[in-house]
Amino acid sequence: MLRPADDAARSIAREYLGQWAEARRRLEKADDPEALHEFRVALRRLRATLRAFRQELQPRVPRRTRRRLRRLAEVTMASRDLQVERAWLVAQLDALGPEERAGAQWLAARWETRQRAADEQVARRVAKDFARVDRGLHRAFEPPGRDATGEDGRSSRTAGAVLRETLREWTAELDRRFQAIHTLADWDDAHAARITVKRLRYLLEPLKQEVSGAEPTIAQLTELQNLLGELQDAHALTDALRAAFAEVAVREARCASDHLLPWPDTQGGADDSDTAEARAGLIALSRRLRGQAEERLAQVMEWLDRNANELLSALRDLGRPSGQRSSATSRRGARAGSQAVERPSTT
């Protein structure tokens, strides 16, 4: 880990940029359902690298390019959320009664329409921004040129120093978030923990051959990321169902007004039976989602109780110079999952 941080940063960033370009090509294929997910993952890896090596990379990446990266991340979120939500909805249909299923199908039709609109928005934004961002990043990740004094503008830090500094910062943030997760109401902390877990994983993965003991930690981060991701999906579904309840409430108000007022709604009223089915479907889906969300939270809490201290200890150990690390890192693989670890008290 003694190589210059500039070299490591640009090498990692170029690798992720290549993955992003490949995912961009996959997006053009209508029959590739995972293309958008891969596009978002590669983009997140790129942005995490810019964040970790901000001293080395961000001065070379124009602010407008970073803004376009952020816009691309934001515009793809709605489309990906809808993909996950529609898949969840289809999986619930067999457990619903006839009226509830009809209501769920009403919702599915609306989400399908929104999916098409979101996909079109992604296509427009990618067509507008991707090529310019790709060119700009390729230029930014080229080896630095020398200035008139013969200096090449490199930072004096090593890749190991950046790794250690970033691990200390992000591990402290993860510890703070772990302490705050207790109930479904602690969503902000669970969401922030997931983001930090992803950043830590993306930081360690390209350096795992150079960092002794990193692979068991990456495996734990991946497992926790998946659990927190399922909780994230439940939260996104909650927002989507809440919006659907609001739509049904408007339909019910129109039905009531059509019955009570002397002139019907000129914009077209809603059918009573359709509205009742929609409401029944939403109630059934919401009950199922609540049970699943509570189950996901219980799985997260169980994982944290068993593994959080071990993970945090391993991350702190990796954040020390190799000569100062404990021997615990090399033993973690054999011990993982073999004993429960009590989380620190929040009092």
C-alpha positions as CSV (number, residue, x, y, z in Angstrom):
1,M,0.0,0.0,0.0
2,L,3.0,2.3,-0.5
3,R,2.1,3.2,-4.1
4,P,1.1,6.9,-4.5
5,A,-2.5,7.6,-3.8
6,D,-2.9,9.4,-7.1
7,D,-1.9,6.2,-9.0
8,A,-4.2,4.0,-6.9
9,A,-7.1,6.5,-7.2
10,R,-6.9,6.8,-11.0
11,S,-6.5,3.1,-11.5
12,I,-9.6,2.3,-9.4
13,A,-11.6,5.0,-11.0
14,R,-10.7,3.9,-14.5
15,E,-11.8,0.4,-13.7
16,Y,-15.2,1.6,-12.4
17,L,-15.5,3.9,-15.4
18,G,-15.1,0.9,-17.7
19,Q,-17.8,-1.0,-15.7
20,W,-20.1,2.0,-16.0
21,A,-19.6,2.2,-19.8
22,E,-20.4,-1.5,-20.1
23,A,-23.6,-1.0,-18.1
24,R,-24.5,1.9,-20.3
25,R,-24.3,-0.3,-23.3
26,R,-26.5,-2.9,-21.6
27,L,-29.1,-0.1,-20.9
28,E,-29.8,0.1,-24.6
29,K,-31.1,-3.5,-24.6
30,A,-34.7,-3.7,-23.7
31,D,-34.5,-7.4,-22.6
32,D,-31.8,-6.8,-19.9
33,P,-33.7,-6.2,-16.6
34,E,-30.5,-5.9,-14.5
35,A,-28.9,-3.3,-16.7
36,L,-30.2,-0.3,-14.7
37,H,-29.1,-1.9,-11.5
38,E,-25.6,-2.5,-12.8
39,F,-25.5,1.1,-14.2
40,R,-26.4,2.4,-10.7
41,V,-23.9,0.2,-8.9
42,A,-21.0,1.3,-11.2
43,L,-22.0,4.9,-10.8
44,R,-22.1,4.5,-7.0
45,R,-18.7,3.0,-7.0
46,L,-17.3,5.9,-9.1
47,R,-18.8,8.4,-6.7
48,A,-17.5,6.6,-3.7
49,T,-14.0,6.6,-5.2
50,L,-14.2,10.3,-5.8
51,R,-15.3,10.8,-2.2
52,A,-12.6,8.5,-0.7
53,F,-9.8,10.0,-2.9
54,R,-11.2,13.5,-2.9
55,Q,-7.9,15.2,-2.4
56,E,-6.4,13.3,-5.4
57,L,-9.4,13.3,-7.8
58,Q,-11.9,16.0,-7.1
59,P,-9.6,18.9,-8.1
60,R,-9.3,17.1,-11.5
61,V,-13.0,16.5,-11.9
62,P,-14.9,19.7,-12.9
63,R,-17.8,20.7,-10.7
64,R,-20.2,20.5,-13.6
65,T,-19.1,16.8,-14.2
66,R,-19.8,16.0,-10.5
67,R,-23.3,17.7,-10.8
68,R,-24.1,15.5,-13.8
69,L,-23.0,12.4,-12.0
70,R,-25.4,13.4,-9.2
71,R,-28.2,14.0,-11.6
72,L,-27.7,10.7,-13.3
73,A,-27.8,9.0,-9.8
74,E,-31.0,10.8,-8.9
75,V,-32.9,10.3,-12.2
76,T,-32.3,6.5,-12.1
77,M,-33.6,6.1,-8.6
78,A,-37.3,6.3,-9.4
79,S,-37.0,3.8,-12.2
80,R,-35.1,1.3,-10.1
81,D,-37.5,1.7,-7.2
82,L,-40.4,1.0,-9.5
83,Q,-38.8,-2.1,-10.7
84,V,-38.4,-3.4,-7.2
85,E,-41.9,-2.3,-6.2
86,R,-43.6,-4.0,-9.1
87,A,-41.7,-7.2,-8.5
88,W,-42.8,-7.1,-4.9
89,L,-46.4,-6.5,-5.9
90,V,-46.5,-9.4,-8.3
91,A,-45.1,-11.7,-5.5
92,Q,-48.1,-10.8,-3.2
93,L,-50.9,-11.5,-5.6
94,D,-51.4,-15.2,-4.8
95,A,-51.9,-14.4,-1.1
96,L,-54.8,-11.9,-1.7
97,G,-58.5,-12.5,-1.9
98,P,-60.4,-11.7,-5.2
99,E,-61.4,-8.1,-4.3
100,E,-57.9,-7.4,-2.8
101,R,-56.3,-8.9,-5.9
102,A,-58.4,-6.6,-8.2
103,G,-57.2,-3.6,-6.1
104,A,-53.6,-4.8,-6.4
105,Q,-54.0,-5.1,-10.1
106,W,-55.4,-1.5,-10.2
107,L,-52.2,-0.4,-8.5
108,A,-50.0,-2.5,-10.7
109,A,-51.4,-0.8,-13.8
110,R,-50.5,2.6,-12.4
111,W,-47.0,1.6,-11.4
112,E,-46.5,0.1,-14.9
113,T,-47.5,3.5,-16.4
114,R,-45.1,5.3,-14.1
115,Q,-42.3,2.8,-14.9
116,R,-42.6,3.7,-18.6
117,A,-42.4,7.4,-17.8
118,A,-39.5,6.9,-15.4
119,D,-37.6,4.8,-18.0
120,E,-38.1,7.5,-20.7
121,Q,-36.8,10.1,-18.3
122,V,-33.7,7.9,-17.6
123,A,-33.1,7.5,-21.3
124,R,-33.3,11.2,-22.0
125,R,-30.9,12.1,-19.1
126,V,-28.4,9.4,-20.0
127,A,-28.5,10.4,-23.7
128,K,-27.9,14.0,-22.6
129,D,-25.2,13.6,-20.0
130,F,-23.4,10.2,-20.2
131,A,-21.1,10.9,-23.1
132,R,-20.0,14.3,-21.7
133,V,-19.4,12.8,-18.3
134,D,-17.5,9.8,-19.7
135,R,-15.2,12.0,-21.7
136,G,-14.6,14.4,-18.8
137,L,-13.8,11.5,-16.4
138,H,-11.4,9.9,-18.9
139,R,-9.5,13.1,-19.0
140,A,-9.6,13.5,-15.3
141,F,-8.2,10.0,-14.7
142,E,-5.2,10.4,-17.1
143,P,-1.8,10.6,-15.5
144,P,-1.1,14.1,-14.3
145,G,1.1,16.2,-16.6
146,R,4.1,18.2,-15.3
147,D,3.9,21.9,-14.8
148,A,6.6,24.4,-15.8
149,T,8.7,23.6,-12.7
150,G,8.8,19.9,-13.5
151,E,6.4,19.0,-10.7
152,D,3.6,16.6,-11.7
153,G,1.0,17.8,-9.2
154,R,0.8,14.5,-7.3
155,S,-0.3,14.4,-3.7
156,S,2.3,13.2,-1.3
157,R,0.0,10.7,0.3
158,T,0.2,6.9,-0.2
159,A,-2.8,4.7,-1.0
160,G,-2.4,3.1,2.4
161,A,-2.7,6.5,4.2
162,V,-5.9,7.3,2.3
163,L,-7.3,3.9,3.1
164,R,-6.5,4.3,6.8
165,E,-7.8,7.8,7.1
166,T,-11.1,7.0,5.2
167,L,-11.6,3.8,7.2
168,R,-11.3,5.7,10.5
169,E,-13.8,8.4,9.3
170,W,-16.4,6.0,7.9
171,T,-16.1,3.4,10.6
172,A,-16.8,6.1,13.2
173,E,-19.9,7.1,11.3
174,L,-21.1,3.5,11.0
175,D,-20.6,3.0,14.7
176,R,-22.7,6.1,15.5
177,R,-25.5,4.9,13.2
178,F,-25.5,1.3,14.6
179,Q,-26.0,2.8,18.1
180,A,-29.2,4.6,16.9
181,I,-31.0,1.7,15.2
182,H,-33.7,0.2,17.4
183,T,-37.2,0.4,15.7
184,L,-38.7,1.1,12.3
185,A,-38.9,4.8,13.4
186,D,-35.1,4.9,13.2
187,W,-35.2,4.8,9.4
188,D,-32.8,7.7,8.8
189,D,-30.1,6.0,10.7
190,A,-30.6,2.7,9.0
191,H,-30.5,4.4,5.6
192,A,-27.3,6.3,6.5
193,A,-25.8,3.0,7.8
194,R,-26.5,1.3,4.5
195,I,-24.9,4.1,2.5
196,T,-21.8,4.0,4.8
197,V,-21.6,0.2,4.5
198,K,-21.7,0.5,0.7
199,R,-18.9,3.1,0.7
200,L,-16.7,1.0,2.9
201,R,-17.3,-2.0,0.7
202,Y,-16.5,-0.1,-2.5
203,L,-13.4,1.3,-0.8
204,L,-12.0,-2.1,0.2
205,E,-12.9,-4.2,-2.8
206,P,-10.4,-2.9,-5.3
207,L,-7.6,-3.0,-2.6
208,K,-8.4,-6.4,-1.1
209,Q,-5.4,-8.1,-2.7
210,E,-3.1,-5.5,-1.0
211,V,-4.9,-5.3,2.4
212,S,-4.4,-8.5,4.5
213,G,-7.6,-9.7,6.1
214,A,-9.9,-7.5,4.0
215,E,-11.9,-10.3,2.4
216,P,-13.8,-11.5,5.5
217,T,-14.7,-7.9,6.3
218,I,-16.0,-7.3,2.7
219,A,-18.1,-10.5,3.1
220,Q,-19.7,-9.1,6.3
221,L,-20.3,-5.7,4.7
222,T,-22.0,-7.4,1.7
223,E,-24.2,-9.4,4.0
224,L,-25.2,-6.4,6.0
225,Q,-25.8,-4.3,2.9
226,N,-28.2,-6.9,1.6
227,L,-30.2,-6.9,4.8
228,L,-30.3,-3.1,5.0
229,G,-31.3,-3.1,1.3
230,E,-34.3,-5.2,2.0
231,L,-35.3,-2.7,4.7
232,Q,-34.7,0.1,2.2
233,D,-37.0,-1.6,-0.3
234,A,-39.8,-1.8,2.4
235,H,-39.4,1.9,3.1
236,A,-39.7,2.8,-0.6
237,L,-42.8,0.6,-0.8
238,T,-44.3,2.4,2.2
239,D,-44.0,5.7,0.4
240,A,-45.4,4.3,-2.8
241,L,-48.4,2.7,-1.0
242,R,-49.0,6.0,1.0
243,A,-49.2,7.9,-2.3
244,A,-51.7,5.3,-3.6
245,F,-53.9,5.7,-0.5
246,A,-53.9,9.5,-1.2
247,E,-55.0,8.8,-4.8
248,V,-57.8,6.5,-3.6
249,A,-58.9,9.1,-1.1
250,V,-59.4,11.6,-4.0
251,R,-61.4,9.0,-5.9
252,E,-63.6,8.4,-2.9
253,A,-64.2,12.1,-2.5
254,R,-65.2,12.4,-6.1
255,C,-67.6,9.5,-5.7
256,A,-69.2,11.1,-2.6
257,S,-69.4,14.5,-4.4
258,D,-71.1,12.9,-7.4
259,H,-73.7,11.4,-5.2
260,L,-74.4,14.5,-3.1
261,L,-74.0,17.4,-5.5
262,P,-76.5,18.3,-8.2
263,W,-74.1,18.3,-11.2
264,P,-71.5,15.4,-11.8
265,D,-67.8,16.0,-12.0
266,T,-67.1,17.2,-15.5
267,Q,-63.7,15.6,-15.4
268,G,-65.2,12.2,-14.9
269,G,-66.1,10.5,-11.7
270,A,-64.8,7.3,-10.2
271,D,-66.8,4.1,-9.9
272,D,-67.7,3.1,-6.4
273,S,-66.9,-0.6,-6.8
274,D,-63.5,0.1,-8.4
275,T,-62.6,2.5,-5.6
276,A,-63.6,-0.1,-2.9
277,E,-61.5,-2.7,-4.6
278,A,-58.5,-0.4,-4.8
279,R,-58.9,0.5,-1.1
280,A,-59.2,-3.2,-0.1
281,G,-56.1,-4.1,-2.1
282,L,-54.1,-1.3,-0.6
283,I,-55.1,-2.3,3.0
284,A,-54.1,-5.9,2.4
285,L,-50.8,-5.0,0.8
286,S,-50.0,-2.5,3.6
287,R,-50.6,-5.2,6.2
288,R,-48.4,-7.6,4.4
289,L,-45.7,-4.9,4.0
290,R,-45.8,-4.0,7.6
291,G,-45.2,-7.6,8.7
292,Q,-42.4,-8.0,6.2
293,A,-40.8,-4.7,7.3
294,E,-40.9,-5.8,11.0
295,E,-39.4,-9.1,10.0
296,R,-36.6,-7.3,8.0
297,L,-35.8,-5.1,11.0
298,A,-35.6,-8.1,13.3
299,Q,-33.1,-9.7,10.9
300,V,-31.0,-6.5,10.9
301,M,-31.1,-6.2,14.7
302,E,-30.2,-9.9,15.1
303,W,-27.2,-9.4,12.7
304,L,-26.0,-6.3,14.5
305,D,-26.3,-8.0,17.9
306,R,-24.2,-10.9,16.6
307,N,-21.7,-9.2,14.3
308,A,-21.6,-5.4,14.8
309,N,-18.7,-5.3,17.3
310,E,-16.7,-7.7,15.3
311,L,-17.2,-5.8,12.1
312,L,-16.3,-2.4,13.7
313,S,-13.3,-3.9,15.3
314,A,-12.1,-5.4,12.0
315,L,-12.6,-2.1,10.2
316,R,-10.6,-0.2,12.9
317,D,-7.9,-2.8,12.7
318,L,-7.7,-2.4,8.9
319,G,-7.5,1.3,9.5
320,R,-4.2,0.9,11.4
321,P,-0.7,0.6,9.7
322,S,0.0,-3.1,9.0
323,G,2.7,-3.3,11.8
324,Q,0.2,-2.2,14.4
325,R,-2.7,-4.6,13.5
326,S,-3.8,-7.2,15.9
327,S,-3.8,-10.9,15.0
328,A,-7.7,-10.8,15.2
329,T,-8.0,-9.9,11.6
330,S,-6.5,-13.2,10.4
331,R,-8.8,-15.2,12.8
332,R,-12.1,-13.6,11.9
333,G,-13.0,-15.9,9.1
334,A,-13.0,-18.9,11.4
335,R,-14.9,-17.1,14.1
336,A,-17.5,-15.4,12.0
337,G,-21.0,-16.4,13.1
338,S,-19.7,-18.7,15.9
339,Q,-20.6,-16.5,18.8
340,A,-23.0,-13.7,19.7
341,V,-21.5,-10.3,20.3
342,E,-23.3,-7.8,22.4
343,R,-23.7,-4.4,20.9
344,P,-22.4,-1.5,23.0
345,S,-25.1,0.1,25.2
346,T,-26.7,3.3,23.9
347,T,-27.2,4.7,27.4
